[in-house]
Amino acid sequence: MALAQNPRVLLLDEPLAGLSSEERETITALLGTINKDITILMIEHDMEIALAFADRITLLHDGAVILAGTRREVVDDPRTREIYLGH
């Protein structure tokens, strides 16, 4: 319904939370078809999905911005591994 209004920005708050694996795949595929002219701001705790989907990522921890950057910058930063990836 949100896309029917031809938005410039689409806000998504954990769109995959509580979904089965099959449903998650369906929604992820759908998100991938959205016109690149639409900015998507997505809150997502699943780092695998966030890293696969986003062009730019901002990491928050305890209410503070820890890091903002490209996928590569976020993946390469040791704080990402420590806080979110458990390494």
HTML snippet that shows the backbone in 3Dmol.js (N, CA, C, O; Angstrom):
<script src="https://3Dmol.org/build/3Dmol-min.js"></script>
<div id="view" style="width:600px;height:400px;position:relative"></div>
<script>
const pdb = `
ATOM      1  N   MET A   1       0.824  -1.184   0.000  1.00  0.00           N
ATOM      2  CA  MET A   1       0.000   0.000   0.000  1.00  0.00           C
ATOM      3  C   MET A   1       0.876   1.259   0.000  1.00  0.00           C
ATOM      4  O   MET A   1       0.544   2.261  -0.633  1.00  0.00           O
ATOM      5  N   ALA A   2       1.987   1.187   0.714  1.00  0.00           N
ATOM      6  CA  ALA A   2       2.857   2.366   0.802  1.00  0.00           C
ATOM      7  C   ALA A   2       3.426   2.724  -0.566  1.00  0.00           C
ATOM      8  O   ALA A   2       3.573   3.906  -0.878  1.00  0.00           O
ATOM      9  N   LEU A   3       3.741   1.746  -1.371  1.00  0.00           N
ATOM     10  CA  LEU A   3       4.329   2.007  -2.685  1.00  0.00           C
ATOM     11  C   LEU A   3       3.303   2.558  -3.674  1.00  0.00           C
ATOM     12  O   LEU A   3       3.680   3.207  -4.650  1.00  0.00           O
ATOM     13  N   ALA A   4       2.032   2.314  -3.443  1.00  0.00           N
ATOM     14  CA  ALA A   4       0.981   2.792  -4.338  1.00  0.00           C
ATOM     15  C   ALA A   4       0.915   4.316  -4.370  1.00  0.00           C
ATOM     16  O   ALA A   4       0.390   4.892  -5.323  1.00  0.00           O
ATOM     17  N   GLN A   5       1.435   4.967  -3.350  1.00  0.00           N
ATOM     18  CA  GLN A   5       1.420   6.433  -3.270  1.00  0.00           C
ATOM     19  C   GLN A   5       2.637   7.074  -3.936  1.00  0.00           C
ATOM     20  O   GLN A   5       2.809   8.292  -3.879  1.00  0.00           O
ATOM     21  N   ASN A   6       3.485   6.249  -4.570  1.00  0.00           N
ATOM     22  CA  ASN A   6       4.703   6.744  -5.230  1.00  0.00           C
ATOM     23  C   ASN A   6       5.551   7.609  -4.296  1.00  0.00           C
ATOM     24  O   ASN A   6       5.814   8.775  -4.591  1.00  0.00           O
ATOM     25  N   PRO A   7       5.973   7.036  -3.176  1.00  0.00           N
ATOM     26  CA  PRO A   7       6.741   7.837  -2.201  1.00  0.00           C
ATOM     27  C   PRO A   7       8.152   8.119  -2.698  1.00  0.00           C
ATOM     28  O   PRO A   7       8.679   7.414  -3.559  1.00  0.00           O
ATOM     29  N   ARG A   8       8.748   9.161  -2.140  1.00  0.00           N
ATOM     30  CA  ARG A   8      10.175   9.419  -2.384  1.00  0.00           C
ATOM     31  C   ARG A   8      11.008   8.713  -1.328  1.00  0.00           C
ATOM     32  O   ARG A   8      12.158   8.347  -1.569  1.00  0.00           O
ATOM     33  N   VAL A   9      10.408   8.525  -0.144  1.00  0.00           N
ATOM     34  CA  VAL A   9      11.078   7.847   0.969  1.00  0.00           C
ATOM     35  C   VAL A   9      10.130   6.790   1.520  1.00  0.00           C
ATOM     36  O   VAL A   9       8.937   7.037   1.697  1.00  0.00           O
ATOM     37  N   LEU A  10      10.679   5.617   1.788  1.00  0.00           N
ATOM     38  CA  LEU A  10       9.913   4.520   2.376  1.00  0.00           C
ATOM     39  C   LEU A  10      10.574   4.151   3.699  1.00  0.00           C
ATOM     40  O   LEU A  10      11.746   3.777   3.727  1.00  0.00           O
ATOM     41  N   LEU A  11       9.829   4.255   4.789  1.00  0.00           N
ATOM     42  CA  LEU A  11      10.351   3.929   6.114  1.00  0.00           C
ATOM     43  C   LEU A  11       9.883   2.536   6.509  1.00  0.00           C
ATOM     44  O   LEU A  11       8.684   2.256   6.514  1.00  0.00           O
ATOM     45  N   LEU A  12      10.822   1.671   6.838  1.00  0.00           N
ATOM     46  CA  LEU A  12      10.497   0.288   7.209  1.00  0.00           C
ATOM     47  C   LEU A  12      11.112  -0.027   8.569  1.00  0.00           C
ATOM     48  O   LEU A  12      12.323   0.094   8.754  1.00  0.00           O
ATOM     49  N   ASP A  13      10.284  -0.425   9.502  1.00  0.00           N
ATOM     50  CA  ASP A  13      10.752  -0.774  10.840  1.00  0.00           C
ATOM     51  C   ASP A  13      10.699  -2.286  11.008  1.00  0.00           C
ATOM     52  O   ASP A  13       9.632  -2.856  11.241  1.00  0.00           O
ATOM     53  N   GLU A  14      11.841  -2.924  10.889  1.00  0.00           N
ATOM     54  CA  GLU A  14      11.982  -4.374  10.993  1.00  0.00           C
ATOM     55  C   GLU A  14      10.945  -5.120  10.147  1.00  0.00           C
ATOM     56  O   GLU A  14      10.126  -5.864  10.688  1.00  0.00           O
ATOM     57  N   PRO A  15      10.975  -4.930   8.850  1.00  0.00           N
ATOM     58  CA  PRO A  15       9.967  -5.546   7.988  1.00  0.00           C
ATOM     59  C   PRO A  15      10.018  -7.078   7.959  1.00  0.00           C
ATOM     60  O   PRO A  15       9.061  -7.715   7.519  1.00  0.00           O
ATOM     61  N   LEU A  16      11.096  -7.664   8.413  1.00  0.00           N
ATOM     62  CA  LEU A  16      11.229  -9.128   8.371  1.00  0.00           C
ATOM     63  C   LEU A  16      11.007  -9.796   9.725  1.00  0.00           C
ATOM     64  O   LEU A  16      11.035 -11.022   9.827  1.00  0.00           O
ATOM     65  N   ALA A  17      10.789  -8.996  10.757  1.00  0.00           N
ATOM     66  CA  ALA A  17      10.628  -9.546  12.108  1.00  0.00           C
ATOM     67  C   ALA A  17       9.407 -10.464  12.172  1.00  0.00           C
ATOM     68  O   ALA A  17       8.324 -10.113  11.705  1.00  0.00           O
ATOM     69  N   GLY A  18       9.602 -11.632  12.753  1.00  0.00           N
ATOM     70  CA  GLY A  18       8.509 -12.560  12.986  1.00  0.00           C
ATOM     71  C   GLY A  18       8.071 -13.354  11.769  1.00  0.00           C
ATOM     72  O   GLY A  18       7.090 -14.094  11.838  1.00  0.00           O
ATOM     73  N   LEU A  19       8.780 -13.216  10.658  1.00  0.00           N
ATOM     74  CA  LEU A  19       8.396 -13.931   9.446  1.00  0.00           C
ATOM     75  C   LEU A  19       9.137 -15.262   9.337  1.00  0.00           C
ATOM     76  O   LEU A  19      10.234 -15.422   9.874  1.00  0.00           O
ATOM     77  N   SER A  20       8.524 -16.207   8.639  1.00  0.00           N
ATOM     78  CA  SER A  20       9.179 -17.488   8.369  1.00  0.00           C
ATOM     79  C   SER A  20      10.302 -17.266   7.359  1.00  0.00           C
ATOM     80  O   SER A  20      10.391 -16.197   6.755  1.00  0.00           O
ATOM     81  N   SER A  21      11.144 -18.257   7.176  1.00  0.00           N
ATOM     82  CA  SER A  21      12.241 -18.156   6.196  1.00  0.00           C
ATOM     83  C   SER A  21      11.705 -17.883   4.800  1.00  0.00           C
ATOM     84  O   SER A  21      12.253 -17.060   4.068  1.00  0.00           O
ATOM     85  N   GLU A  22      10.644 -18.569   4.437  1.00  0.00           N
ATOM     86  CA  GLU A  22      10.046 -18.383   3.114  1.00  0.00           C
ATOM     87  C   GLU A  22       9.486 -16.961   2.958  1.00  0.00           C
ATOM     88  O   GLU A  22       9.673 -16.326   1.921  1.00  0.00           O
ATOM     89  N   GLU A  23       8.814 -16.482   3.974  1.00  0.00           N
ATOM     90  CA  GLU A  23       8.266 -15.125   3.937  1.00  0.00           C
ATOM     91  C   GLU A  23       9.384 -14.085   3.873  1.00  0.00           C
ATOM     92  O   GLU A  23       9.266 -13.080   3.172  1.00  0.00           O
ATOM     93  N   ARG A  24      10.467 -14.334   4.610  1.00  0.00           N
ATOM     94  CA  ARG A  24      11.602 -13.409   4.601  1.00  0.00           C
ATOM     95  C   ARG A  24      12.208 -13.324   3.197  1.00  0.00           C
ATOM     96  O   ARG A  24      12.554 -12.239   2.730  1.00  0.00           O
ATOM     97  N   GLU A  25      12.333 -14.463   2.535  1.00  0.00           N
ATOM     98  CA  GLU A  25      12.860 -14.483   1.167  1.00  0.00           C
ATOM     99  C   GLU A  25      11.947 -13.711   0.221  1.00  0.00           C
ATOM    100  O   GLU A  25      12.421 -12.969  -0.639  1.00  0.00           O
ATOM    101  N   THR A  26      10.640 -13.888   0.381  1.00  0.00           N
ATOM    102  CA  THR A  26       9.672 -13.195  -0.469  1.00  0.00           C
ATOM    103  C   THR A  26       9.764 -11.681  -0.278  1.00  0.00           C
ATOM    104  O   THR A  26       9.805 -10.931  -1.253  1.00  0.00           O
ATOM    105  N   ILE A  27       9.795 -11.237   0.975  1.00  0.00           N
ATOM    106  CA  ILE A  27       9.852  -9.798   1.255  1.00  0.00           C
ATOM    107  C   ILE A  27      11.193  -9.216   0.812  1.00  0.00           C
ATOM    108  O   ILE A  27      11.234  -8.114   0.265  1.00  0.00           O
ATOM    109  N   THR A  28      12.275  -9.933   1.037  1.00  0.00           N
ATOM    110  CA  THR A  28      13.594  -9.465   0.605  1.00  0.00           C
ATOM    111  C   THR A  28      13.626  -9.308  -0.914  1.00  0.00           C
ATOM    112  O   THR A  28      14.157  -8.320  -1.422  1.00  0.00           O
ATOM    113  N   ALA A  29      13.066 -10.266  -1.635  1.00  0.00           N
ATOM    114  CA  ALA A  29      13.005 -10.169  -3.094  1.00  0.00           C
ATOM    115  C   ALA A  29      12.156  -8.982  -3.518  1.00  0.00           C
ATOM    116  O   ALA A  29      12.518  -8.262  -4.449  1.00  0.00           O
ATOM    117  N   LEU A  30      11.041  -8.772  -2.851  1.00  0.00           N
ATOM    118  CA  LEU A  30      10.167  -7.627  -3.152  1.00  0.00           C
ATOM    119  C   LEU A  30      10.907  -6.307  -2.927  1.00  0.00           C
ATOM    120  O   LEU A  30      10.827  -5.398  -3.754  1.00  0.00           O
ATOM    121  N   LEU A  31      11.619  -6.205  -1.818  1.00  0.00           N
ATOM    122  CA  LEU A  31      12.374  -4.976  -1.528  1.00  0.00           C
ATOM    123  C   LEU A  31      13.413  -4.706  -2.615  1.00  0.00           C
ATOM    124  O   LEU A  31      13.687  -3.556  -2.958  1.00  0.00           O
ATOM    125  N   GLY A  32      13.980  -5.774  -3.145  1.00  0.00           N
ATOM    126  CA  GLY A  32      14.979  -5.628  -4.199  1.00  0.00           C
ATOM    127  C   GLY A  32      14.416  -5.104  -5.511  1.00  0.00           C
ATOM    128  O   GLY A  32      15.170  -4.644  -6.368  1.00  0.00           O
ATOM    129  N   THR A  33      13.095  -5.169  -5.679  1.00  0.00           N
ATOM    130  CA  THR A  33      12.477  -4.702  -6.917  1.00  0.00           C
ATOM    131  C   THR A  33      12.034  -3.238  -6.853  1.00  0.00           C
ATOM    132  O   THR A  33      11.600  -2.673  -7.856  1.00  0.00           O
ATOM    133  N   ILE A  34      12.146  -2.633  -5.680  1.00  0.00           N
ATOM    134  CA  ILE A  34      11.698  -1.244  -5.527  1.00  0.00           C
ATOM    135  C   ILE A  34      12.610  -0.315  -6.318  1.00  0.00           C
ATOM    136  O   ILE A  34      13.834  -0.443  -6.277  1.00  0.00           O
ATOM    137  N   ASN A  35      12.008   0.603  -7.023  1.00  0.00           N
ATOM    138  CA  ASN A  35      12.717   1.570  -7.845  1.00  0.00           C
ATOM    139  C   ASN A  35      13.814   2.259  -7.032  1.00  0.00           C
ATOM    140  O   ASN A  35      13.580   2.705  -5.909  1.00  0.00           O
ATOM    141  N   LYS A  36      14.991   2.336  -7.602  1.00  0.00           N
ATOM    142  CA  LYS A  36      16.141   2.933  -6.904  1.00  0.00           C
ATOM    143  C   LYS A  36      15.990   4.440  -6.683  1.00  0.00           C
ATOM    144  O   LYS A  36      16.786   5.037  -5.958  1.00  0.00           O
ATOM    145  N   ASP A  37      14.986   5.058  -7.295  1.00  0.00           N
ATOM    146  CA  ASP A  37      14.709   6.474  -7.054  1.00  0.00           C
ATOM    147  C   ASP A  37      14.044   6.685  -5.695  1.00  0.00           C
ATOM    148  O   ASP A  37      13.965   7.812  -5.206  1.00  0.00           O
ATOM    149  N   ILE A  38      13.567   5.601  -5.087  1.00  0.00           N
ATOM    150  CA  ILE A  38      12.928   5.678  -3.773  1.00  0.00           C
ATOM    151  C   ILE A  38      13.985   5.390  -2.712  1.00  0.00           C
ATOM    152  O   ILE A  38      14.636   4.345  -2.742  1.00  0.00           O
ATOM    153  N   THR A  39      14.147   6.306  -1.790  1.00  0.00           N
ATOM    154  CA  THR A  39      15.061   6.105  -0.669  1.00  0.00           C
ATOM    155  C   THR A  39      14.364   5.228   0.355  1.00  0.00           C
ATOM    156  O   THR A  39      13.231   5.503   0.750  1.00  0.00           O
ATOM    157  N   ILE A  40      15.040   4.176   0.782  1.00  0.00           N
ATOM    158  CA  ILE A  40      14.484   3.294   1.800  1.00  0.00           C
ATOM    159  C   ILE A  40      15.309   3.450   3.072  1.00  0.00           C
ATOM    160  O   ILE A  40      16.527   3.268   3.067  1.00  0.00           O
ATOM    161  N   LEU A  41      14.631   3.787   4.146  1.00  0.00           N
ATOM    162  CA  LEU A  41      15.246   3.843   5.468  1.00  0.00           C
ATOM    163  C   LEU A  41      14.677   2.669   6.244  1.00  0.00           C
ATOM    164  O   LEU A  41      13.494   2.648   6.585  1.00  0.00           O
ATOM    165  N   MET A  42      15.539   1.686   6.521  1.00  0.00           N
ATOM    166  CA  MET A  42      15.076   0.457   7.149  1.00  0.00           C
ATOM    167  C   MET A  42      15.798   0.228   8.470  1.00  0.00           C
ATOM    168  O   MET A  42      17.026   0.277   8.538  1.00  0.00           O
ATOM    169  N   ILE A  43      15.025  -0.021   9.510  1.00  0.00           N
ATOM    170  CA  ILE A  43      15.564  -0.461  10.782  1.00  0.00           C
ATOM    171  C   ILE A  43      15.568  -1.983  10.720  1.00  0.00           C
ATOM    172  O   ILE A  43      14.523  -2.595  10.499  1.00  0.00           O
ATOM    173  N   GLU A  44      16.725  -2.596  10.914  1.00  0.00           N
ATOM    174  CA  GLU A  44      16.799  -4.062  10.833  1.00  0.00           C
ATOM    175  C   GLU A  44      17.880  -4.573  11.773  1.00  0.00           C
ATOM    176  O   GLU A  44      19.021  -4.112  11.731  1.00  0.00           O
ATOM    177  N   HIS A  45      17.519  -5.514  12.609  1.00  0.00           N
ATOM    178  CA  HIS A  45      18.478  -6.097  13.545  1.00  0.00           C
ATOM    179  C   HIS A  45      19.218  -7.289  12.957  1.00  0.00           C
ATOM    180  O   HIS A  45      20.243  -7.704  13.497  1.00  0.00           O
ATOM    181  N   ASP A  46      18.724  -7.836  11.875  1.00  0.00           N
ATOM    182  CA  ASP A  46      19.383  -8.961  11.214  1.00  0.00           C
ATOM    183  C   ASP A  46      20.504  -8.397  10.344  1.00  0.00           C
ATOM    184  O   ASP A  46      20.257  -7.889   9.250  1.00  0.00           O
ATOM    185  N   MET A  47      21.732  -8.490  10.837  1.00  0.00           N
ATOM    186  CA  MET A  47      22.869  -7.890  10.145  1.00  0.00           C
ATOM    187  C   MET A  47      23.095  -8.504   8.768  1.00  0.00           C
ATOM    188  O   MET A  47      23.539  -7.813   7.850  1.00  0.00           O
ATOM    189  N   GLU A  48      22.799  -9.772   8.614  1.00  0.00           N
ATOM    190  CA  GLU A  48      22.978 -10.413   7.312  1.00  0.00           C
ATOM    191  C   GLU A  48      22.090  -9.735   6.263  1.00  0.00           C
ATOM    192  O   GLU A  48      22.538  -9.435   5.156  1.00  0.00           O
ATOM    193  N   ILE A  49      20.842  -9.500   6.624  1.00  0.00           N
ATOM    194  CA  ILE A  49      19.912  -8.826   5.715  1.00  0.00           C
ATOM    195  C   ILE A  49      20.350  -7.377   5.492  1.00  0.00           C
ATOM    196  O   ILE A  49      20.396  -6.908   4.355  1.00  0.00           O
ATOM    197  N   ALA A  50      20.667  -6.680   6.565  1.00  0.00           N
ATOM    198  CA  ALA A  50      21.063  -5.272   6.450  1.00  0.00           C
ATOM    199  C   ALA A  50      22.280  -5.120   5.544  1.00  0.00           C
ATOM    200  O   ALA A  50      22.311  -4.240   4.685  1.00  0.00           O
ATOM    201  N   LEU A  51      23.273  -5.972   5.735  1.00  0.00           N
ATOM    202  CA  LEU A  51      24.491  -5.874   4.927  1.00  0.00           C
ATOM    203  C   LEU A  51      24.243  -6.243   3.475  1.00  0.00           C
ATOM    204  O   LEU A  51      24.870  -5.683   2.576  1.00  0.00           O
ATOM    205  N   ALA A  52      23.334  -7.181   3.239  1.00  0.00           N
ATOM    206  CA  ALA A  52      23.032  -7.590   1.869  1.00  0.00           C
ATOM    207  C   ALA A  52      22.201  -6.541   1.134  1.00  0.00           C
ATOM    208  O   ALA A  52      22.312  -6.404  -0.084  1.00  0.00           O
ATOM    209  N   PHE A  53      21.380  -5.809   1.859  1.00  0.00           N
ATOM    210  CA  PHE A  53      20.411  -4.909   1.240  1.00  0.00           C
ATOM    211  C   PHE A  53      20.907  -3.471   1.086  1.00  0.00           C
ATOM    212  O   PHE A  53      20.672  -2.838   0.056  1.00  0.00           O
ATOM    213  N   ALA A  54      21.573  -2.970   2.081  1.00  0.00           N
ATOM    214  CA  ALA A  54      21.839  -1.529   2.160  1.00  0.00           C
ATOM    215  C   ALA A  54      23.059  -1.084   1.369  1.00  0.00           C
ATOM    216  O   ALA A  54      24.033  -1.820   1.215  1.00  0.00           O
ATOM    217  N   ASP A  55      22.972   0.148   0.874  1.00  0.00           N
ATOM    218  CA  ASP A  55      24.134   0.799   0.262  1.00  0.00           C
ATOM    219  C   ASP A  55      24.949   1.511   1.334  1.00  0.00           C
ATOM    220  O   ASP A  55      26.179   1.533   1.292  1.00  0.00           O
ATOM    221  N   ARG A  56      24.234   2.096   2.301  1.00  0.00           N
ATOM    222  CA  ARG A  56      24.871   2.788   3.430  1.00  0.00           C
ATOM    223  C   ARG A  56      24.218   2.284   4.701  1.00  0.00           C
ATOM    224  O   ARG A  56      23.016   2.020   4.737  1.00  0.00           O
ATOM    225  N   ILE A  57      25.027   2.154   5.744  1.00  0.00           N
ATOM    226  CA  ILE A  57      24.551   1.592   7.004  1.00  0.00           C
ATOM    227  C   ILE A  57      24.997   2.494   8.152  1.00  0.00           C
ATOM    228  O   ILE A  57      26.125   2.987   8.170  1.00  0.00           O
ATOM    229  N   THR A  58      24.105   2.697   9.095  1.00  0.00           N
ATOM    230  CA  THR A  58      24.440   3.396  10.325  1.00  0.00           C
ATOM    231  C   THR A  58      24.206   2.427  11.468  1.00  0.00           C
ATOM    232  O   THR A  58      23.096   1.921  11.634  1.00  0.00           O
ATOM    233  N   LEU A  59      25.234   2.163  12.257  1.00  0.00           N
ATOM    234  CA  LEU A  59      25.124   1.271  13.407  1.00  0.00           C
ATOM    235  C   LEU A  59      24.874   2.079  14.663  1.00  0.00           C
ATOM    236  O   LEU A  59      25.551   3.071  14.935  1.00  0.00           O
ATOM    237  N   LEU A  60      23.893   1.637  15.417  1.00  0.00           N
ATOM    238  CA  LEU A  60      23.583   2.243  16.703  1.00  0.00           C
ATOM    239  C   LEU A  60      23.850   1.223  17.800  1.00  0.00           C
ATOM    240  O   LEU A  60      23.628   0.027  17.613  1.00  0.00           O
ATOM    241  N   HIS A  61      24.321   1.698  18.932  1.00  0.00           N
ATOM    242  CA  HIS A  61      24.514   0.831  20.094  1.00  0.00           C
ATOM    243  C   HIS A  61      24.233   1.664  21.335  1.00  0.00           C
ATOM    244  O   HIS A  61      24.844   2.712  21.545  1.00  0.00           O
ATOM    245  N   ASP A  62      23.309   1.190  22.148  1.00  0.00           N
ATOM    246  CA  ASP A  62      22.903   1.920  23.351  1.00  0.00           C
ATOM    247  C   ASP A  62      22.497   3.360  23.034  1.00  0.00           C
ATOM    248  O   ASP A  62      22.819   4.282  23.783  1.00  0.00           O
ATOM    249  N   GLY A  63      21.790   3.544  21.923  1.00  0.00           N
ATOM    250  CA  GLY A  63      21.263   4.851  21.565  1.00  0.00           C
ATOM    251  C   GLY A  63      22.250   5.809  20.923  1.00  0.00           C
ATOM    252  O   GLY A  63      21.907   6.963  20.667  1.00  0.00           O
ATOM    253  N   ALA A  64      23.458   5.362  20.661  1.00  0.00           N
ATOM    254  CA  ALA A  64      24.472   6.243  20.069  1.00  0.00           C
ATOM    255  C   ALA A  64      24.930   5.690  18.715  1.00  0.00           C
ATOM    256  O   ALA A  64      24.989   4.477  18.511  1.00  0.00           O
ATOM    257  N   VAL A  65      25.246   6.594  17.809  1.00  0.00           N
ATOM    258  CA  VAL A  65      25.786   6.184  16.516  1.00  0.00           C
ATOM    259  C   VAL A  65      27.222   5.712  16.737  1.00  0.00           C
ATOM    260  O   VAL A  65      28.063   6.458  17.238  1.00  0.00           O
ATOM    261  N   ILE A  66      27.482   4.491  16.365  1.00  0.00           N
ATOM    262  CA  ILE A  66      28.818   3.904  16.490  1.00  0.00           C
ATOM    263  C   ILE A  66      29.607   4.113  15.202  1.00  0.00           C
ATOM    264  O   ILE A  66      30.807   4.385  15.226  1.00  0.00           O
ATOM    265  N   LEU A  67      28.898   3.978  14.068  1.00  0.00           N
ATOM    266  CA  LEU A  67      29.572   3.988  12.781  1.00  0.00           C
ATOM    267  C   LEU A  67      28.551   4.236  11.686  1.00  0.00           C
ATOM    268  O   LEU A  67      27.421   3.755  11.776  1.00  0.00           O
ATOM    269  N   ALA A  68      28.922   4.963  10.674  1.00  0.00           N
ATOM    270  CA  ALA A  68      28.090   5.138   9.483  1.00  0.00           C
ATOM    271  C   ALA A  68      29.003   5.048   8.275  1.00  0.00           C
ATOM    272  O   ALA A  68      30.079   5.644   8.254  1.00  0.00           O
ATOM    273  N   GLY A  69      28.572   4.303   7.273  1.00  0.00           N
ATOM    274  CA  GLY A  69      29.395   4.189   6.083  1.00  0.00           C
ATOM    275  C   GLY A  69      28.837   3.198   5.086  1.00  0.00           C
ATOM    276  O   GLY A  69      27.690   2.762   5.185  1.00  0.00           O
ATOM    277  N   THR A  70      29.667   2.856   4.131  1.00  0.00           N
ATOM    278  CA  THR A  70      29.297   1.869   3.118  1.00  0.00           C
ATOM    279  C   THR A  70      29.322   0.474   3.749  1.00  0.00           C
ATOM    280  O   THR A  70      29.803   0.287   4.866  1.00  0.00           O
ATOM    281  N   ARG A  71      28.793  -0.493   3.004  1.00  0.00           N
ATOM    282  CA  ARG A  71      28.847  -1.888   3.487  1.00  0.00           C
ATOM    283  C   ARG A  71      30.276  -2.273   3.869  1.00  0.00           C
ATOM    284  O   ARG A  71      30.520  -2.788   4.960  1.00  0.00           O
ATOM    285  N   ARG A  72      31.194  -2.022   2.976  1.00  0.00           N
ATOM    286  CA  ARG A  72      32.589  -2.417   3.185  1.00  0.00           C
ATOM    287  C   ARG A  72      33.157  -1.752   4.428  1.00  0.00           C
ATOM    288  O   ARG A  72      33.820  -2.410   5.229  1.00  0.00           O
ATOM    289  N   GLU A  73      32.908  -0.461   4.603  1.00  0.00           N
ATOM    290  CA  GLU A  73      33.420   0.258   5.773  1.00  0.00           C
ATOM    291  C   GLU A  73      32.851  -0.324   7.061  1.00  0.00           C
ATOM    292  O   GLU A  73      33.561  -0.456   8.057  1.00  0.00           O
ATOM    293  N   VAL A  74      31.574  -0.667   7.037  1.00  0.00           N
ATOM    294  CA  VAL A  74      30.928  -1.220   8.224  1.00  0.00           C
ATOM    295  C   VAL A  74      31.449  -2.623   8.527  1.00  0.00           C
ATOM    296  O   VAL A  74      31.745  -2.944   9.678  1.00  0.00           O
ATOM    297  N   VAL A  75      31.560  -3.449   7.502  1.00  0.00           N
ATOM    298  CA  VAL A  75      32.046  -4.816   7.696  1.00  0.00           C
ATOM    299  C   VAL A  75      33.495  -4.817   8.174  1.00  0.00           C
ATOM    300  O   VAL A  75      33.871  -5.638   9.010  1.00  0.00           O
ATOM    301  N   ASP A  76      34.300  -3.914   7.655  1.00  0.00           N
ATOM    302  CA  ASP A  76      35.723  -3.879   7.995  1.00  0.00           C
ATOM    303  C   ASP A  76      36.017  -3.271   9.364  1.00  0.00           C
ATOM    304  O   ASP A  76      37.116  -3.441   9.893  1.00  0.00           O
ATOM    305  N   ASP A  77      35.065  -2.577   9.931  1.00  0.00           N
ATOM    306  CA  ASP A  77      35.304  -1.918  11.219  1.00  0.00           C
ATOM    307  C   ASP A  77      35.215  -2.938  12.357  1.00  0.00           C
ATOM    308  O   ASP A  77      34.226  -3.665  12.448  1.00  0.00           O
ATOM    309  N   PRO A  78      36.226  -3.005  13.224  1.00  0.00           N
ATOM    310  CA  PRO A  78      36.218  -3.995  14.305  1.00  0.00           C
ATOM    311  C   PRO A  78      35.051  -3.827  15.278  1.00  0.00           C
ATOM    312  O   PRO A  78      34.650  -4.797  15.922  1.00  0.00           O
ATOM    313  N   ARG A  79      34.506  -2.633  15.396  1.00  0.00           N
ATOM    314  CA  ARG A  79      33.367  -2.424  16.298  1.00  0.00           C
ATOM    315  C   ARG A  79      32.138  -3.180  15.811  1.00  0.00           C
ATOM    316  O   ARG A  79      31.333  -3.643  16.620  1.00  0.00           O
ATOM    317  N   THR A  80      31.988  -3.308  14.508  1.00  0.00           N
ATOM    318  CA  THR A  80      30.856  -4.062  13.952  1.00  0.00           C
ATOM    319  C   THR A  80      30.955  -5.516  14.374  1.00  0.00           C
ATOM    320  O   THR A  80      29.981  -6.105  14.841  1.00  0.00           O
ATOM    321  N   ARG A  81      32.123  -6.083  14.209  1.00  0.00           N
ATOM    322  CA  ARG A  81      32.296  -7.495  14.581  1.00  0.00           C
ATOM    323  C   ARG A  81      32.088  -7.679  16.072  1.00  0.00           C
ATOM    324  O   ARG A  81      31.435  -8.633  16.495  1.00  0.00           O
ATOM    325  N   GLU A  82      32.625  -6.791  16.857  1.00  0.00           N
ATOM    326  CA  GLU A  82      32.538  -6.915  18.316  1.00  0.00           C
ATOM    327  C   GLU A  82      31.093  -6.798  18.805  1.00  0.00           C
ATOM    328  O   GLU A  82      30.635  -7.620  19.598  1.00  0.00           O
ATOM    329  N   ILE A  83      30.382  -5.782  18.333  1.00  0.00           N
ATOM    330  CA  ILE A  83      29.048  -5.501  18.856  1.00  0.00           C
ATOM    331  C   ILE A  83      27.960  -6.331  18.188  1.00  0.00           C
ATOM    332  O   ILE A  83      27.070  -6.837  18.871  1.00  0.00           O
ATOM    333  N   TYR A  84      28.015  -6.479  16.871  1.00  0.00           N
ATOM    334  CA  TYR A  84      26.900  -7.078  16.143  1.00  0.00           C
ATOM    335  C   TYR A  84      27.160  -8.466  15.587  1.00  0.00           C
ATOM    336  O   TYR A  84      26.232  -9.264  15.456  1.00  0.00           O
ATOM    337  N   LEU A  85      28.387  -8.760  15.265  1.00  0.00           N
ATOM    338  CA  LEU A  85      28.657 -10.048  14.644  1.00  0.00           C
ATOM    339  C   LEU A  85      29.242 -11.057  15.619  1.00  0.00           C
ATOM    340  O   LEU A  85      29.409 -12.227  15.275  1.00  0.00           O
ATOM    341  N   GLY A  86      29.551 -10.622  16.819  1.00  0.00           N
ATOM    342  CA  GLY A  86      30.010 -11.530  17.857  1.00  0.00           C
ATOM    343  C   GLY A  86      31.383 -12.136  17.636  1.00  0.00           C
ATOM    344  O   GLY A  86      31.648 -13.251  18.086  1.00  0.00           O
ATOM    345  N   HIS A  87      32.253 -11.420  16.953  1.00  0.00           N
ATOM    346  CA  HIS A  87      33.625 -11.947  16.707  1.00  0.00           C
ATOM    347  C   HIS A  87      34.632 -11.130  17.467  1.00  0.00           C
ATOM    348  O   HIS A  87      35.830 -11.405  17.397  1.00  0.00           O
TER     349      HIS A  87
END
`;
const viewer = $3Dmol.createViewer("view");
viewer.addModel(pdb, "pdb");
viewer.setStyle({}, {cartoon: {color: "spectrum"}});
viewer.zoomTo();
viewer.render();
</script>
